[in-house]
Amino acid sequence: MNHDEREWQVQEEALRDQRLGRERLSEDAHAATYRRIAQALRTPPPVALPADFAADLARRVAAPRVDMRLEQWLVGALVAVFGIAGGIVAWIYGGDWLGTSAAFVPELANGTTLKWVLAVIGCLAVASIGRPAHRDSSRRQ
């Protein structure tokens, strides 16, 4: 990263002067700009929280959760449709679909690679089976 050492020094000096409360009468416009920036950074923003902020936040946190059963059902239905579609493709093309797929991905023609791909798919399937139970138990706590 390239940076101008003089620029860096002007910025650091403006921050140091602001922190120590020093005023500089003879400075260039560039340094004055950094002084104003340092002043703005040290001044807290003029934002006041509403009087009932804590009560409102507690009310929002305690609000009932959104029912996600429809979305979960739709995702399950979509996975089922993809599974059925995959089964239909395998049924229509028989054993030829793997050979056809290997033409697009030459590594699949290698038996060892195919075994690893199937192992990864199996691991992902087993991991996804345990996820809904884990999510349900975390909601109860």
Secondary structure by P-SEA (a helix, b strand, c coil): ccccaaaaaaaaaaaaaaaaccccccccaaaaaaaaaaaaaacccccccccaaaaaaaaaaacccccaaaaaaaaaaaaaaaaaaaaaaaaaaccaaaaaaaaaccccccaaaaaaaaaaaaaaaaaaaaaaaaaaaaaac
